[in-house]
Amino acid sequence: MFEKFSRSWALVKASAAVLRSDRELMLFPLLSGAATLVVLATFLLPMFALRIFDGGFSAGAAIFGFLFYFCQYSVIIFFNCALVGAALIRLEGGDPTVRDGFDAAKSRLPAIFGYAAIAATVGVLLQGLKGRDNNVLVRLVGSGLGVAWTLATFLVVPVLVSRDIGPIDALRQSVDLLKRTWGENAVGQVGIGAAFGLLTAAMVLVGVGLVVLAAQASVALAVVVAIVAGLAVLLLGIYQAALSGVYSAALYRYAVSHETPAGFKGVALEQAFVPKA
């Protein structure tokens, strides 16, 4: 297990090096975040106006939830495909542009919408399980299934953007790749999430402290400090999303080609894909 942590950390550092060479890759999660906020705002107004969830998780609430998840996932998956498409070009030694990423995603729109529908269905079902306030066991099962779904679908986007197959086949291939990369998959996701979670928490605490100190001087200065701190947290989230995309692209590319991508020389990738007992 220590070797898995060490190797996964090396992969994360190599992914960061690739990201530094193509900083425009961070544009994709930035645009994705802006688009998801638009979708969220579009659904919040009718949700509160019609009080859709006041009666609990009813059939109408489930339909509304599905539509929301479908729109959100369609946006997120599209931009993730654009990010991973550009990252794969870089890992193959090319010099991708933002347009290359969007072209890769647009060419896979039917599959993206199909997978978004699957993900939305799963999202509604998991939310229904986790929303059982009077049944702790069912909520725990829902949370566990959510973790399993996240791991199983980690490589769906690289498969979708690089193969001319449907969403179901892409999901099957992602599950198959998970069987060979479960250690690096889990450690990489948890490691990146935990590291950035700690950084975000530390940044928020420092930001709050600076705002309090600035408020003693003037309200205007406190507002400026709060805005700067908020932007810093936002940029950190954007970097995390981009790093995760590059990481998934690197894992996928080596899994299918068994060639060390450019920028990953010296990282023992071959050890990440030995058959697991």
N, C-alpha and C positions, 0 to 999 in steps of 0.2 A: 504493500500500500504506500510505503514511503517513496518507492520508485515512481508510482503513479502520480503522487503529489509533485515530486521533483520534475518529472517529465511534463506534466500539465502546466506547471509554472513556466518551464522553458518555452512551451508552446505559446503561452499568453504573452511572454516577453517578445517572442518573435513576431506574434501578431501585432503587437504594439509598434514594432520596428517597421512592419509593412504599412501600418496606418500612418506613421510619421512621414513615410515617403509619398503618400497619397492623402493629404489632409482633406482634399475635396470629398473624400468618401464620407466625411462627417455631415455633408450636406443632406444626405439621404435621411438619416434619423431626424435631422432638424426639420425637414419638410414633412416627414411622417408625423412628428409631434404636432406640428401646426395643423395638419389635415385632420388628425384624430380629435383635436380640440374643436374643430369646426363640426365634426360629426357629433361629438358629445353635446355641444350647444344646441344642435338641431333636434336632438332627442330629449334633452332636459325640459324644454318648454312644454311640449305635449305631455310629458310624463307627469309634471307637477300640475298642469292645467286640468288633465283628465283624471288625476289621482289613480294612476294605473296600478300602483303597487299597494294601495291602501288596504285592499282586501286580501293581502297575502300573495302567494305565488299561484295565481289562478291561470286558466287557459289563456285569457287575454294578455295577462302579464308575460306568459311564456312566449306568445307570438311576438309581443313587443320586444322582449328580451332577445329573441332570435334575430329580429330585424336589426336591432342595435349591434349585436355581436357580429352579424354578417357584414354590415357596413364598416365597422371598426376593423375587423379582421381583413377585409378586402383592402383597405387602405394600408394597414400595417404590413401585410404580406407583400403587397405590390412594392412598397418602398424597400422592404427587406430583400426582395428579389433583385431590385435595382442595385442595392448595395453589394449583395453577394455576387451578382453578375459582374460588376466592375472589379470586385476583389479577385474573382477567379481569373480575370484577364491579367491582373497584376501578378498573381501567383504563377501564371504561365509565362511570365517574362515580358508581357506587354505593358503599354502605358495607357490605361483606360481614361476616358473622359466621362463627365457626368451623363452626357448623351448616350454613351455606350451602355451605361447601367440602365437608363430608362428604356432604351431599345430592347435590351435583354428582358426586362420585365414586361413591356408591352407585347412582345412576341408570345408570352405565356399567359395572357389575360384569361382565356377560358379555363385553364387549369387553376389559375389563382382564384377565380370566383368559385370553382368547384371545391377547392380545398377550404376556402373561407366558409362555405356552406357546411362542410363537415365540422370544421372547428367551431362554428356558431352553435351547431346542434350539441356538440360535446360540452360547450360552455354553458348552455342552458341547463343541460342535465346535471352537470357538476354544481352549478349554482343552486339548483333545486335540492340537491343532496346536502350541500353545505348550509342551506337556509333552514334546515329542520332544527329549529331552536329547542324543541322538546325531545330531541333524540341525539344525544352526544355521539353514540356509536356510528350513526348514519353520517353525521358531520365529519367524523374522523375518517370514515371510508371515503367520503367525497374528497377530503383533502389529500388522502393518499393516492387516489385515482388521478387527482390533478397533478401531483408530482410525477407520477408515472407517464401521464400524457405529455408533460413538458419534456421529459427525457426522450420519449419515443419519437417526438416530432422535431427534435432539435436539428436534424439534418434534412427535413422535408424541403426547406427553401433551396439549399444547394441542389438537391435532386430535381426540384421543379424547374429551376432556371437553366439547368444544364442538360436535361433529358427531355425528349419529346414524348412524354407519357402523361397519363391522367393523374388526378389527385389521389385516387385510391392506390394506384401502383406506386406513386411517390411515397405515400405513407408506408406502404409495405417495405419499400427499399430502405426507408429511414429506420424502421424497426429492425430490419436485417443488419444494417450497419451498427445499430445500437448494441447488438449481440457481440460485435467485435470490438467496439470502442466504449463499452459501458463505463469503464474506469475514467478514461480521459474525458468522456462526455460529461459525466456527473461532476468530476472534480473541477473541470474547466468552468462549467456553468455555476456551480456553487462557489468556486473560488473567486471568479470575477464578480459575482453578485455580492459575496461577503465583503470583498475588498472595497468595492465601490460603495457598499452600504455603510461601512465604517468611515470611509472618506467623506461621504455625504453627511453623515451624522456629525462628524467633527467640524465640517465646514458650516453646518447649520448652527452649531453651538458657538463657534467663533463669530459667525455673522450676527447672532443675537447679542453676544457680548459687545461687539463693536457698535451695534445700533444703540444699545443702552448707553454706552460711553458717549456716542455722538449726540444722543438726545440731550445730554447734560450741557452740551455747547449750544445746539440749536436744532429745532425740529426739521428744518430744511436739510441740514447735514445728515440727520438720522434717516431721512427718506432716501437721500442719495446713497448712503451706505447700504440700506436695505435693498435697493434696486441692484446695486453692484453684487451684493451677496446672492441675491436671487438669480442673477445671470450666471454667476459662478457655479451654482448648483445645477442650473439648466445645462451649461456646457459640460459639466461632469457627466450628467445623464446621457447627453448626446455622444460623448466619447465612449461611454460604457456600451451603448447600443452598437456603435460602429465597431468596437473591439470584438464584441460577441459575434458580429457578422463575419468579420475576417477570420476569427477562430473557427467558426463552423465551416467556412469555405476551405480553410486549410485542412481540417480533418477530413472533409469529404473528398477533396482532390487527391490526397494521399491514399485514402481508402480504396479509390477506384483505379488509380494509376500506379500506385506504389512508387512514385517518384517524389523526391523531396522538393517542394516548391521553392522558387526563388525567395530569398529572405529567411529560409528555414534551414540553411546549411548548418551542420553542426548539431542540430536538434535530433535526438534519437527517435524520429517518427516511426521507424520500422518497428520499434518496440510497442508502439501504440496499437498495432494491428495484428499482433500475434494471436492465434486462436485462443480463446478463453475456455478453460476446462469447465 
